[in-house]
Structures are given as structure tokens and as C-alpha cells.
Amino acid sequence: MNDEKIVKLIKQTLRKLRPYLNADGGDIDFVRFQDGIVYVKVLGACIGCSSIGDTITNSVEALLLEEVPGVIGVEVVEEEI
């Protein structure tokens, strides 16, 4: 699967999680996909939230690993690069 198709699947998968994050006043944006890592930016109430590490690992990363071939991890970035 090429990177273009992987990115499309990543974005579709992140859309599935958005309502749960939005319910608590937060959000997540796709930044880039590189070397198997999905880079995301957290927004709203997710910024500075003490639970964001668990949310990224147990929800975002877990779902992406399950649904998107080629994804090996998720990293949060401060700024878009």
C-alpha cells in the first residue's frame, strides 16, 4: 500500500475518534505520516490534559495500529513541520 492510501486511511480513522475528543472539548489533527509513524497535533482541551498520553496510546494509536497497515506508532507534535 502506498503512502497516499495510508494517509487516506489514517484520516478516515481519526475522523472516527473525533466525536469522542470533541465531547470533552478537544480535537486532533493529522500532521504527517513518515517511516510508519503518524504525527498528530492535539487541540482544544487536549492541550495540557493529564490524560492525553493515555488517550493517544490506548485510543488513537491502538485504533490506527488495528485499522491501518504500515502504522507502527503515533507521536504528538507541538507545531506542524
C-alpha positions in Angstrom: 0.0 0.0 0.0 1.4 3.4 -1.0 1.7 6.3 1.4 -1.2 8.2 -0.3 -3.6 5.4 0.5 -2.2 5.0 4.0 -2.7 8.7 4.7 -6.3 8.5 3.5 -7.0 5.6 5.8 -5.3 7.4 8.7 -7.5 10.5 8.2 -10.6 8.3 8.0 -9.7 6.5 11.2 -9.0 9.8 13.0 -12.5 11.0 12.0 -13.9 8.1 13.9 -12.2 9.3 17.1 -13.1 13.0 16.7 -16.6 12.8 18.3 -15.2 11.4 21.5 -12.5 14.0 21.7 -14.9 16.8 20.8 -17.3 15.7 23.5 -14.6 16.7 26.1 -13.7 19.9 24.2 -10.7 18.5 22.4 -9.7 17.6 18.9 -6.8 16.0 17.0 -5.3 17.0 13.6 -3.2 14.8 11.3 0.2 16.4 10.6 2.1 13.8 8.6 3.0 10.1 8.1 6.7 9.3 8.0 8.5 6.0 8.5 5.5 4.3 9.9 4.8 7.0 12.5 1.7 9.1 12.5 2.3 12.6 13.7 -0.7 14.4 15.2 -1.4 17.7 16.9 -3.8 17.9 19.8 -6.2 20.9 20.1 -8.6 22.5 22.5 -9.0 20.8 25.9 -6.5 18.1 24.9 -3.6 20.6 25.2 -2.2 20.2 28.6 -4.6 17.4 29.6 -3.1 15.0 32.0 -4.8 12.1 30.2 -3.6 12.9 26.7 -0.8 10.4 26.9 -3.2 7.6 27.7 -5.7 8.8 25.1 -3.0 8.8 22.4 -1.7 5.3 23.4 -4.9 3.5 24.3 -7.3 5.1 21.7 -5.6 6.8 18.8 -2.6 4.6 18.4 -4.5 1.4 19.2 -7.1 2.1 16.6 -4.6 3.2 13.9 -2.4 0.1 14.5 -5.5 -2.1 14.1 -7.0 -0.4 11.1 -4.1 1.0 9.0 -1.4 -1.3 7.6 2.0 0.3 7.9 1.4 2.3 11.0 3.8 1.4 13.8 3.2 4.3 16.2 1.8 7.7 17.0 3.7 10.8 18.1 2.2 14.2 19.2 3.9 17.3 17.9 3.6 20.9 19.0 3.9 22.6 15.7 3.3 21.4 12.1 6.6 20.6 10.4 
